[in-house]
Amino acid sequence: MQYTFQVTGMTCGHCERAVVHAVRALDEEALVKVDLPTGQVVVESEKSRDAVATAIREEGYQVAA
Amino acid sequence: MQYTFQVTGMTCGHCERAVVHAVRALDEEALVKVDLPTGQVVVESEKSRDAVATAIREEGYQVAA
């Protein structure tokens, strides 16, 4: 499934990598694309949208519902 | 010696840790204190001021002369 999230709190490349790694820790085969200026995060994963959102939140970023 | 640097480009805790680690990679006994909101970085190190500034710059941040 492909999900698009609006994520706030990512300020730099470290944050971008932290989000990518958080999603990959949940699903190592996930594809994750982050647009840092807009905060848009596109994820292709077999996991649920909620599970992916939770992984991003647990990394310390806000995900719009 | 104790040095104070004005560093720009640090936006988050990841950046703060990246700067601390960059200085510690140069001098593992260095004491590094970062004030993220102001960008002020205070370093106690046996290394030269120039060497410390270079380590911070090589991590990708700007250090005022």
N, CA and C atoms of all chains as a GROMACS GRO file, in nm:
protein
  390
    1MET      N    1   0.085  -0.119   0.000
    1MET     CA    2   0.000   0.000   0.000
    1MET      C    3   0.089   0.124   0.000
    2GLN      N    4   0.036   0.231  -0.060
    2GLN     CA    5   0.110   0.357  -0.056
    2GLN      C    6   0.034   0.459   0.028
    3TYR      N    7   0.106   0.519   0.120
    3TYR     CA    8   0.046   0.616   0.211
    3TYR      C    9   0.120   0.748   0.200
    4THR      N   10   0.045   0.857   0.214
    4THR     CA   11   0.108   0.989   0.219
    4THR      C   12   0.077   1.051   0.355
    5PHE      N   13   0.182   1.097   0.420
    5PHE     CA   14   0.168   1.158   0.552
    5PHE      C   15   0.216   1.302   0.548
    6GLN      N   16   0.151   1.384   0.629
    6GLN     CA   17   0.202   1.519   0.652
    6GLN      C   18   0.271   1.518   0.788
    7VAL      N   19   0.403   1.534   0.786
    7VAL     CA   20   0.483   1.520   0.908
    7VAL      C   21   0.542   1.656   0.943
    8THR      N   22   0.530   1.694   1.070
    8THR     CA   23   0.592   1.820   1.112
    8THR      C   24   0.701   1.791   1.215
    9GLY      N   25   0.802   1.876   1.215
    9GLY     CA   26   0.911   1.862   1.310
    9GLY      C   27   1.043   1.821   1.246
   10MET      N   28   1.038   1.783   1.118
   10MET     CA   29   1.164   1.748   1.050
   10MET      C   30   1.231   1.876   1.004
   11THR      N   31   1.352   1.898   1.053
   11THR     CA   32   1.419   2.025   1.021
   11THR      C   33   1.542   2.010   0.934
   12CYS      N   34   1.595   1.891   0.923
   12CYS     CA   35   1.724   1.876   0.853
   12CYS      C   36   1.738   1.735   0.800
   13GLY      N   37   1.848   1.711   0.732
   13GLY     CA   38   1.874   1.580   0.675
   13GLY      C   39   1.882   1.469   0.779
   14HIS      N   40   1.927   1.503   0.901
   14HIS     CA   41   1.929   1.402   1.006
   14HIS      C   42   1.788   1.355   1.038
   15CYS      N   43   1.696   1.453   1.043
   15CYS     CA   44   1.556   1.420   1.073
   15CYS      C   45   1.498   1.333   0.962
   16GLU      N   46   1.529   1.370   0.839
   16GLU     CA   47   1.482   1.292   0.725
   16GLU      C   48   1.528   1.147   0.738
   17ARG      N   49   1.655   1.130   0.769
   17ARG     CA   50   1.708   0.993   0.783
   17ARG      C   51   1.646   0.922   0.903
   18ALA      N   52   1.619   0.996   1.009
   18ALA     CA   53   1.559   0.934   1.127
   18ALA      C   54   1.420   0.879   1.094
   19VAL      N   55   1.345   0.954   1.014
   19VAL     CA   56   1.212   0.908   0.974
   19VAL      C   57   1.222   0.786   0.883
   20VAL      N   58   1.313   0.794   0.786
   20VAL     CA   59   1.331   0.680   0.695
   20VAL      C   60   1.370   0.556   0.775
   21HIS      N   61   1.463   0.571   0.867
   21HIS     CA   62   1.508   0.455   0.944
   21HIS      C   63   1.399   0.402   1.036
   22ALA      N   64   1.316   0.491   1.090
   22ALA     CA   65   1.208   0.447   1.178
   22ALA      C   66   1.109   0.360   1.100
   23VAL      N   67   1.079   0.401   0.977
   23VAL     CA   68   0.985   0.322   0.897
   23VAL      C   69   1.050   0.190   0.855
   24ARG      N   70   1.178   0.196   0.821
   24ARG     CA   71   1.246   0.073   0.779
   24ARG      C   72   1.267  -0.023   0.896
   25ALA      N   73   1.271   0.030   1.018
   25ALA     CA   74   1.281  -0.058   1.135
   25ALA      C   75   1.152  -0.137   1.152
   26LEU      N   76   1.041  -0.076   1.111
   26LEU     CA   77   0.911  -0.143   1.115
   26LEU      C   78   0.898  -0.242   1.000
   27ASP      N   79   0.946  -0.200   0.882
   27ASP     CA   80   0.930  -0.279   0.760
   27ASP      C   81   1.054  -0.256   0.675
   28GLU      N   82   1.144  -0.350   0.678
   28GLU     CA   83   1.274  -0.328   0.613
   28GLU      C   84   1.264  -0.316   0.462
   29GLU      N   85   1.150  -0.358   0.405
   29GLU     CA   86   1.134  -0.346   0.260
   29GLU      C   87   1.054  -0.223   0.219
   30ALA      N   88   1.019  -0.140   0.315
   30ALA     CA   89   0.941  -0.020   0.284
   30ALA      C   90   1.021   0.075   0.195
   31LEU      N   91   0.947   0.144   0.109
   31LEU     CA   92   1.007   0.252   0.031
   31LEU      C   93   0.959   0.382   0.095
   32VAL      N   94   1.051   0.471   0.124
   32VAL     CA   95   1.017   0.593   0.196
   32VAL      C   96   1.076   0.712   0.121
   33LYS      N   97   0.990   0.808   0.091
   33LYS     CA   98   1.036   0.929   0.023
   33LYS      C   99   0.995   1.049   0.107
   34VAL      N  100   1.092   1.130   0.142
   34VAL     CA  101   1.065   1.246   0.227
   34VAL      C  102   1.090   1.373   0.149
   35ASP      N  103   0.994   1.464   0.151
   35ASP     CA  104   1.017   1.598   0.097
   35ASP      C  105   1.031   1.691   0.217
   36LEU      N  106   1.154   1.724   0.248
   36LEU     CA  107   1.182   1.797   0.372
   36LEU      C  108   1.114   1.935   0.376
   37PRO      N  109   1.120   2.015   0.268
   37PRO     CA  110   1.060   2.149   0.277
   37PRO      C  111   0.911   2.146   0.308
   38THR      N  112   0.839   2.048   0.255
   38THR     CA  113   0.694   2.045   0.277
   38THR      C  114   0.653   1.951   0.390
   39GLY      N  115   0.742   1.861   0.431
   39GLY     CA  116   0.707   1.764   0.534
   39GLY      C  117   0.626   1.647   0.481
   40GLN      N  118   0.614   1.637   0.350
   40GLN     CA  119   0.537   1.526   0.295
   40GLN      C  120   0.622   1.398   0.292
   41VAL      N  121   0.566   1.291   0.346
   41VAL     CA  122   0.636   1.162   0.351
   41VAL      C  123   0.548   1.059   0.280
   42VAL      N  124   0.603   0.998   0.176
   42VAL     CA  125   0.531   0.895   0.102
   42VAL      C  126   0.595   0.761   0.134
   43VAL      N  127   0.513   0.666   0.176
   43VAL     CA  128   0.562   0.534   0.217
   43VAL      C  129   0.489   0.426   0.140
   44GLU      N  130   0.566   0.335   0.084
   44GLU     CA  131   0.508   0.212   0.029
   44GLU      C  132   0.546   0.100   0.123
   45SER      N  133   0.446   0.035   0.178
   45SER     CA  134   0.472  -0.069   0.278
   45SER      C  135   0.357  -0.167   0.284
   46GLU      N  136   0.388  -0.288   0.327
   46GLU     CA  137   0.285  -0.389   0.352
   46GLU      C  138   0.219  -0.366   0.488
   47LYS      N  139   0.284  -0.285   0.572
   47LYS     CA  140   0.227  -0.260   0.704
   47LYS      C  141   0.110  -0.163   0.693
   48SER      N  142   0.033  -0.152   0.799
   48SER     CA  143  -0.084  -0.064   0.797
   48SER      C  144  -0.041   0.083   0.805
   49ARG      N  145  -0.130   0.168   0.759
   49ARG     CA  146  -0.105   0.312   0.769
   49ARG      C  147  -0.083   0.353   0.915
   50ASP      N  148  -0.165   0.298   1.004
   50ASP     CA  149  -0.151   0.332   1.146
   50ASP      C  150  -0.016   0.288   1.200
   51ALA      N  151   0.029   0.172   1.161
   51ALA     CA  152   0.158   0.123   1.212
   51ALA      C  153   0.272   0.213   1.165
   52VAL      N  154   0.263   0.257   1.039
   52VAL     CA  155   0.368   0.346   0.986
   52VAL      C  156   0.363   0.481   1.058
   53ALA      N  157   0.244   0.534   1.075
   53ALA     CA  158   0.230   0.663   1.144
   53ALA      C  159   0.285   0.654   1.286
   54THR      N  160   0.256   0.544   1.352
   54THR     CA  161   0.305   0.526   1.489
   54THR      C  162   0.457   0.521   1.493
   55ALA      N  163   0.517   0.454   1.397
   55ALA     CA  164   0.664   0.447   1.392
   55ALA      C  165   0.724   0.587   1.377
   56ILE      N  166   0.660   0.669   1.296
   56ILE     CA  167   0.711   0.806   1.275
   56ILE      C  168   0.691   0.889   1.403
   57ARG      N  169   0.574   0.873   1.464
   57ARG     CA  170   0.548   0.948   1.588
   57ARG      C  171   0.646   0.907   1.698
   58GLU      N  172   0.672   0.778   1.706
   58GLU     CA  173   0.761   0.732   1.813
   58GLU      C  174   0.904   0.782   1.793
   59GLU      N  175   0.936   0.822   1.670
   59GLU     CA  176   1.067   0.882   1.644
   59GLU      C  177   1.070   1.028   1.689
   60GLY      N  178   0.955   1.083   1.725
   60GLY     CA  179   0.952   1.218   1.780
   60GLY      C  180   0.894   1.324   1.688
   61TYR      N  181   0.825   1.280   1.582
   61TYR     CA  182   0.766   1.376   1.488
   61TYR      C  183   0.615   1.368   1.492
   62GLN      N  184   0.551   1.479   1.454
   62GLN     CA  185   0.406   1.482   1.453
   62GLN      C  186   0.355   1.440   1.315
   63VAL      N  187   0.254   1.354   1.316
   63VAL     CA  188   0.191   1.309   1.191
   63VAL      C  189   0.046   1.353   1.194
   64ALA      N  190   0.005   1.427   1.090
   64ALA     CA  191  -0.135   1.469   1.083
   64ALA      C  192  -0.224   1.346   1.068
   65ALA      N  193  -0.341   1.352   1.131
   65ALA     CA  194  -0.432   1.236   1.130
   65ALA      C  195  -0.477   1.204   0.988
   66MET      N  196   4.229   2.440   2.666
   66MET     CA  197   4.180   2.574   2.631
   66MET      C  198   4.029   2.571   2.614
   67GLN      N  199   3.967   2.686   2.643
   67GLN     CA  200   3.822   2.693   2.620
   67GLN      C  201   3.793   2.791   2.508
   68TYR      N  202   3.714   2.746   2.416
   68TYR     CA  203   3.679   2.826   2.299
   68TYR      C  204   3.528   2.841   2.291
   69THR      N  205   3.484   2.957   2.244
   69THR     CA  206   3.342   2.976   2.217
   69THR      C  207   3.325   3.004   2.068
   70PHE      N  208   3.234   2.932   2.007
   70PHE     CA  209   3.208   2.947   1.864
   70PHE      C  210   3.062   2.986   1.842
   71GLN      N  211   3.041   3.065   1.738
   71GLN     CA  212   2.905   3.091   1.693
   71GLN      C  213   2.882   3.005   1.569
   72VAL      N  214   2.793   2.908   1.584
   72VAL     CA  215   2.772   2.810   1.478
   72VAL      C  216   2.632   2.827   1.421
   73THR      N  217   2.621   2.828   1.290
   73THR     CA  218   2.488   2.836   1.228
   73THR      C  219   2.462   2.709   1.148
   74GLY      N  220   2.335   2.674   1.140
   74GLY     CA  221   2.294   2.557   1.064
   74GLY      C  222   2.245   2.442   1.151
   75MET      N  223   2.264   2.453   1.282
   75MET     CA  224   2.213   2.348   1.371
   75MET      C  225   2.064   2.372   1.394
   76THR      N  226   1.982   2.276   1.358
   76THR     CA  227   1.837   2.297   1.368
   76THR      C  228   1.769   2.207   1.470
   77CYS      N  229   1.835   2.104   1.515
   77CYS     CA  230   1.766   2.007   1.601
   77CYS      C  231   1.867   1.929   1.685
   78GLY      N  232   1.815   1.843   1.769
   78GLY     CA  233   1.901   1.764   1.856
   78GLY      C  234   1.998   1.674   1.781
   79HIS      N  235   1.957   1.629   1.660
   79HIS     CA  236   2.050   1.549   1.580
   79HIS      C  237   2.172   1.632   1.543
   80CYS      N  238   2.147   1.758   1.506
   80CYS     CA  239   2.257   1.847   1.467
   80CYS      C  240   2.348   1.871   1.587
   81GLU      N  241   2.286   1.893   1.702
   81GLU     CA  242   2.364   1.914   1.824
   81GLU      C  243   2.456   1.795   1.849
   82ARG      N  244   2.400   1.676   1.837
   82ARG     CA  245   2.483   1.555   1.860
   82ARG      C  246   2.590   1.541   1.753
   83ALA      N  247   2.556   1.579   1.629
   83ALA     CA  248   2.655   1.568   1.521
   83ALA      C  249   2.776   1.658   1.549
   84VAL      N  250   2.749   1.778   1.601
   84VAL     CA  251   2.858   1.870   1.633
   84VAL      C  252   2.940   1.816   1.750
   85VAL      N  253   2.872   1.769   1.853
   85VAL     CA  254   2.944   1.712   1.968
   85VAL      C  255   3.032   1.595   1.922
   86HIS      N  256   2.976   1.507   1.841
   86HIS     CA  257   3.052   1.390   1.796
   86HIS      C  258   3.169   1.429   1.706
   87ALA      N  259   3.149   1.532   1.624
   87ALA     CA  260   3.257   1.577   1.536
   87ALA      C  261   3.376   1.628   1.618
   88VAL      N  262   3.346   1.701   1.724
   88VAL     CA  263   3.455   1.753   1.809
   88VAL      C  264   3.520   1.638   1.886
   89ARG      N  265   3.440   1.545   1.933
   89ARG     CA  266   3.495   1.432   2.008
   89ARG      C  267   3.574   1.336   1.920
   90ALA      N  268   3.542   1.335   1.790
   90ALA     CA  269   3.621   1.253   1.698
   90ALA      C  270   3.762   1.312   1.683
   91LEU      N  271   3.769   1.444   1.694
   91LEU     CA  272   3.899   1.513   1.690
   91LEU      C  273   3.973   1.494   1.822
   92ASP      N  274   3.899   1.506   1.932
   92ASP     CA  275   3.959   1.502   2.066
   92ASP      C  276   3.859   1.432   2.159
   93GLU      N  277   3.885   1.308   2.186
   93GLU     CA  278   3.785   1.230   2.261
   93GLU      C  279   3.765   1.279   2.404
   94GLU      N  280   3.857   1.360   2.453
   94GLU     CA  281   3.841   1.412   2.589
   94GLU      C  282   3.782   1.553   2.591
   95ALA      N  283   3.747   1.605   2.476
   95ALA     CA  284   3.690   1.739   2.470
   95ALA      C  285   3.557   1.746   2.546
   96LEU      N  286   3.534   1.862   2.606
   96LEU     CA  287   3.403   1.890   2.665
   96LEU      C  288   3.333   1.986   2.569
   97VAL      N  289   3.211   1.952   2.532
   97VAL     CA  290   3.139   2.030   2.431
   97VAL      C  291   3.001   2.063   2.485
   98LYS      N  292   2.969   2.192   2.483
   98LYS     CA  293   2.837   2.235   2.529
   98LYS      C  294   2.773   2.315   2.418
   99VAL      N  295   2.655   2.273   2.375
   99VAL     CA  296   2.586   2.338   2.265
   99VAL      C  297   2.460   2.404   2.318
  100ASP      N  298   2.440   2.531   2.284
  100ASP     CA  299   2.313   2.596   2.309
  100ASP      C  300   2.242   2.610   2.174
  101LEU      N  301   2.148   2.521   2.152
  101LEU     CA  302   2.086   2.512   2.020
  101LEU      C  303   2.014   2.640   1.978
  102PRO      N  304   1.934   2.701   2.065
  102PRO     CA  305   1.860   2.821   2.021
  102PRO      C  306   1.952   2.934   1.974
  103THR      N  307   2.067   2.950   2.038
  103THR     CA  308   2.155   3.061   2.001
  103THR      C  309   2.268   3.018   1.907
  104GLY      N  310   2.294   2.890   1.897
  104GLY     CA  311   2.404   2.841   1.814
  104GLY      C  312   2.541   2.857   1.881
  105GLN      N  313   2.540   2.889   2.009
  105GLN     CA  314   2.669   2.904   2.077
  105GLN      C  315   2.723   2.766   2.119
  106VAL      N  316   2.848   2.742   2.082
  106VAL     CA  317   2.913   2.615   2.114
  106VAL      C  318   3.039   2.645   2.194
  107VAL      N  319   3.047   2.591   2.314
  107VAL     CA  320   3.163   2.610   2.400
  107VAL      C  321   3.239   2.477   2.407
  108VAL      N  322   3.367   2.485   2.377
  108VAL     CA  323   3.450   2.364   2.371
  108VAL      C  324   3.571   2.381   2.461
  109GLU      N  325   3.595   2.282   2.544
  109GLU     CA  326   3.722   2.274   2.616
  109GLU      C  327   3.801   2.161   2.554
  110SER      N  328   3.918   2.194   2.504
  110SER     CA  329   3.999   2.094   2.432
  110SER      C  330   4.145   2.134   2.434
  111GLU      N  331   4.229   2.032   2.423
  111GLU     CA  332   4.372   2.055   2.407
  111GLU      C  333   4.409   2.091   2.263
  112LYS      N  334   4.314   2.064   2.172
  112LYS     CA  335   4.340   2.095   2.032
  112LYS      C  336   4.327   2.245   2.008
  113SER      N  337   4.376   2.289   1.892
  113SER     CA  338   4.371   2.433   1.862
  113SER      C  339   4.229   2.476   1.828
  114ARG      N  340   4.205   2.604   1.844
  114ARG     CA  341   4.075   2.660   1.806
  114ARG      C  342   4.046   2.632   1.658
  115ASP      N  343   4.147   2.649   1.574
  115ASP     CA  344   4.128   2.625   1.431
  115ASP      C  345   4.090   2.479   1.403
  116ALA      N  346   4.156   2.388   1.472
  116ALA     CA  347   4.127   2.246   1.449
  116ALA      C  348   3.984   2.213   1.488
  117VAL      N  349   3.938   2.271   1.599
  117VAL     CA  350   3.800   2.245   1.644
  117VAL      C  351   3.702   2.307   1.544
  118ALA      N  352   3.729   2.430   1.502
  118ALA     CA  353   3.640   2.496   1.405
  118ALA      C  354   3.632   2.415   1.276
  119THR      N  355   3.745   2.364   1.232
  119THR     CA  356   3.747   2.284   1.109
  119THR      C  357   3.663   2.158   1.124
  120ALA      N  358   3.672   2.094   1.240
  120ALA     CA  359   3.593   1.972   1.263
  120ALA      C  360   3.444   2.002   1.254
  121ILE      N  361   3.404   2.117   1.308
  121ILE     CA  362   3.261   2.155   1.304
  121ILE      C  363   3.220   2.187   1.161
  122ARG      N  364   3.307   2.260   1.091
  122ARG     CA  365   3.274   2.294   0.951
  122ARG      C  366   3.264   2.169   0.865
  123GLU      N  367   3.356   2.075   0.888
  123GLU     CA  368   3.354   1.953   0.806
  123GLU      C  369   3.230   1.869   0.832
  124GLU      N  370   3.164   1.893   0.945
  124GLU     CA  371   3.037   1.824   0.973
  124GLU      C  372   2.921   1.890   0.898
  125GLY      N  373   2.948   2.008   0.839
  125GLY     CA  374   2.846   2.070   0.756
  125GLY      C  375   2.784   2.196   0.814
  126TYR      N  376   2.847   2.253   0.918
  126TYR     CA  377   2.792   2.372   0.982
  126TYR      C  378   2.886   2.490   0.961
  127GLN      N  379   2.828   2.610   0.967
  127GLN     CA  380   2.909   2.730   0.949
  127GLN      C  381   2.956   2.780   1.086
  128VAL      N  382   3.084   2.815   1.092
  128VAL     CA  383   3.143   2.868   1.216
  128VAL      C  384   3.191   3.009   1.186
  129ALA      N  385   3.144   3.105   1.265
  129ALA     CA  386   3.188   3.242   1.246
  129ALA      C  387   3.338   3.251   1.276
  130ALA      N  388   3.407   3.336   1.202
  130ALA     CA  389   3.552   3.347   1.215
  130ALA      C  390   3.591   3.392   1.356
   0.00000   0.00000   0.00000
